[in-house]
Amino acid sequence: MTHLLNADLHCHSVVSDGTLTPEVLAQRAKANGVDLWSLTDHDEVGGQDRAIAAAQAAGLPYLTGAEISVTFAGATVHIVGLGFDHTDPALIEGLRQTRGGREQRAREMSDDLAQRAGIPGVYEGALKYVGNPELISRSHFARYLVEIGVCQETNEVFRKYITEGKPGFVPHRWATLRNAVGWITGAGGVAVIAHPGRYPFTANEEYALFSEFKALGGQGVEVVTGAHGPADYVKYADFCHEFDLVASRGSDFHSPDESHTDLGQLPDLPGRVTPVWSLLTDRVHG
């Protein structure tokens, strides 16, 4: 697998907070020229068998994936796991525990929206967008608030509600960095820091994140992703060298209507980094 592979190793299906099925995502990735694909639903591997089968049917090489929510320095950080055994019992149980807090948090968010913003019934409304209440997220709330006309689009919801300091925001304590990296590596996979340019960290906090991640056995960072711009590509390619990490690439695609970067529509990785797939050639399905 070459350096310039059109790999898309970060996206979401209806199994978490995306709007397309794993089967439709596989077809879309193939149609968009993706050479190596991974479905990375939030805190959930329930779509992996479907994604593997759909990728094989489409003739699309596939890596197992998940995106695990972590609390670090008071903020939520996402760690993507790639190429792991998705039947690993410790990983499955860890993800189940991580999901467990979502339903209670969602009820508290709904109560706060009713009290502070006069918008009742948002929890019940959001449920229609998610198959499993354990997986309810802010994205589902946002879709419902657009549906009932509170906002015009989901981005507007995140500006006015359900973010820190706004009505409907309830913090949630996720897994620890040690948990997430341990589950992924224990199941034979590679742990990757997702979209680091999105986190609200000071330079010292970001350095601490990368240092601790590396010390715990983390191996990669998303350099090219839908949330990054050209300056981020340069910065995190430099971090690859500083921390001896491999580079990943993924759109973070959720929906044709909401995502500004489609599957497979990313710039190439910078030439001076080692791609994450170089560590995973023996873990590719198909």
Secondary structure, DSSP 8 states (H G I E B T S, - for coil): --TT--EE--B--TTTT-SS-HHHHHHHHHHTT-SEE----BT--TTHHHHHHHHHHHT--B--EEEEEEEETTEEEEEEEES--TT-HHHHHHHHHHHTTHHHHHHHHHHHHHHHH----HHHHHHTT-S-GGG--HHHHHHHHHHTTS-SSHHHHHHHSSSTTSTT------B-HHHHHHHHHHTT-EEEE--GGGS---HHHHHHHHHHHHHTT--EEEEEETT--HHHHHHHHHHHHHHT-EEEEE--B--TTT-SS-TT------TTS-BGGGG-GGG-B-
